[in-house]
């Protein structure tokens, strides 16, 4: 335990000295003002009282990372002190009683005792709950009022009559939850809380007190958060709680909340029959970093489960204007008093700010009532803080009769998009109006119970364990009879279903119109390509296809092998991609089943199944036509340039197509090669040869020759012994890696090895520390793609990444190395970027035009009055206008001719520029245009005061004005002003001028010409008008009236100064 550091003590002493000097100065000025104002003293009332000095002790912890550490709270408290002085005439003189190292009730009690011995009038703090209670014991004994912005874990401070708490507390926090329970008739509540979390434990105990106070029932289940790490452990507690309640209050951190909610989903508790409520006071845990989305495999389950979760928080006031004003005020004070401190804002900062303002009002009211501040009336001062409502930084603050705040809270639930939104708000100040914690619904709660959104029942119809008599098994004979009826009904339904299935299958096959014969293939052609591949690896598969149907059946070159050749045909008038399989006749039922599964895959990256031709020995599978042929064809076409924008587009399409196949009932592809990936005329890659296991399982030749081995170059090593059995997703990942290496190197796999296909297959199948794989230049692709390919063709299938991981890696790589979208998308995007650039240029030109227009307008406003300029811009003609009373001012530089004749032209220009700058800056401070006030905008009788104040200001400024080239000479002015009627109007078209006409202008000029240096001469009319604008010291000119134009005698006055109150 220690006091504040030396630097803080020094600063405090400096601050106190500054305040005392300020108070002394204010008192002297007040006394002087009383002498000058005489009887007016009573008219100004409180403004002549010096500020009330209140000694306040700050009993707070320092040197910790707590959100209410003194270093965090200091800027806000200082800002509140400053506002108390300016708004309530109360000066708080602080006494720092700080203790080190965080919460320490003994240290807090000791510092409170020191504060009491220092004869303070008020104690602010502590913020830790235990520290606050220890401090309040001492405060109560010595009858010193106190206020704090923390200590929220204490239920009530009713036993401390001199204490006020401006923060929320656990008791009032749960009042509105009880209101929700009552609203939906929930009377049996299960409370599951983490005993290792002190805050949650205290909240649990407080909730139990509130529940018992309204005759509800609760059951509590305590666990250790350090020991619950798996969903199964959470399920055990939820199962126990389900035997007593359907309303669960989960008091634990956000990580454990997610574990329990996933466990609840596993148990089926998130279907709308149960409701869960959690606490996230400051919206930074469940609604922050520990929400349902944690980027793991449980995200989708957690999102669905959180539909049954309500989250209680403090109401968010950060977007309200009062809070923004508070932040701006604290920031400005911190920049002046704590220039090296990073200003932090949280609930406690705002709460302590409000706390100071509460007692500033209390002390101000006490002093206005004529009472002093001290021990004699300490109870009255503390009592003024009770039953008080005022707008604060944390919202509308209501302090009840016990000195405790009823704070505002909000209830959040999750919407269909997985976003937490406010469903209800609870305003503490309304408790004063309706005598209950008021609850305002924003929108209906989401109960996760389907379209009806039914509210969960307090108790199931059969009871929590099915024990109620209504659900007992009675009438066994009736049940047997009903059972027999059900069985017979089921048998009838099965017979009907089988019959219907046969009929429906036949009609569906006819509707699909997918089966055909070889006679339906009317044309066919084979597009051969010059692919850079060794003849040893891929023998010539032929380059001609007969147009004769028998030729299609008998031509061995059409058999699907490695897919190095793309064959097109016309099936019933539609152009298709033709794939021929050597297989036995397949039954229609099997065809229908497999075709339905294949056609159920809906993806732009999966080739559409267009038709099937059956024959005695071969079956042809036809897909929707793709103009660019297979991926192997595209890679072999040397005229096609493949930049990484193009390659990323193809890779993404292939991965997306594989994901569609993987997520379908097929689960995997099984024989993926670059020859069964087609590319359409939009350069979109589509996966073919998927599904239809009856066709493809016997596609490869039975003789293991070079052609057979070449077809296995994409097959994973674990499947090479039996390449036609048990296809797996891991095998597809390996095949994808080989295809990606083809895209990177743009050559057939293993081309550069020089080995025969038989040797390559043998080498691939052997496990070695340096596995035999296609050679790939890592410099030809992004590094993450190279690493991913090597992971995908790992020898151990379990070491290969999942398809979702591959998609994520490719997406990140594309983000870092290329643009997104398909080729056409990127071309369109580039056109859009060019369009946006043009739009940006147009906007910039428009902004420049707007800026130039504003400059022109500003120049016009400097030449003519704004109202006149606005009228001229609208094309209106400015008519002459009569003014009953204006004040006109003239001034002249004494001996300017002599001064200018002895100065160079440049020096004269500099002199006038400096002088006019002072004049312009002075005129801007008053309602005066050029040398007149009250025109063109009327300002009542204030024009005389405006002109006279301007004249006095100019005289003061000319006294300190320095002539650049003659700094030792004093420039002198001669000034005059007159009040009277005049006419204004705009004269001229090419260069319009705003002019004033009338005798008033002539007399004003005479006032200046007959004035004396450094004197202000005003007319009698001006002097009379001036008496209505304040107090000015004037003197009748002793040498008599002056003659104007040999017509009028004008009585004049000397203007000396304005008498300020």
PyMOL commands that set and color helices and strands:
alter all, ss='L'
color gray80, all
select helices_A, chain A and resi 6-48+70-88+105-117+129-142+170-183+198-213+231-241+254-267+285-289+299-308+321-337+347-368+375-384+428-434+469-471+476-512+518-520+549-554+556-558+588-599+631-636+644-662+674-676+693-696+706-711+717-719+729-745+751-753+757-765+778-780+783-792+797-799+803-817+823-863+866-873+896-901+905-923+943-959+999-1009+1020-1026
alter helices_A, ss='H'
color red, helices_A
select strands_A, chain A and resi 52-62+90-100+122-125+146-148+163-165+188-194+217-223+247-251+275-279+309-314+388-392+395-399+409-414+420-427+438-441+515-516+521-527+566-571+574-582+609-614+618-624+677-679+685-687+881-893+932-933+973-987+993-997+1016-1019+1032-1036+1042-1044+1048-1050+1052-1058
alter strands_A, ss='S'
color yellow, strands_A
deselect
rebuild
show_as cartoon
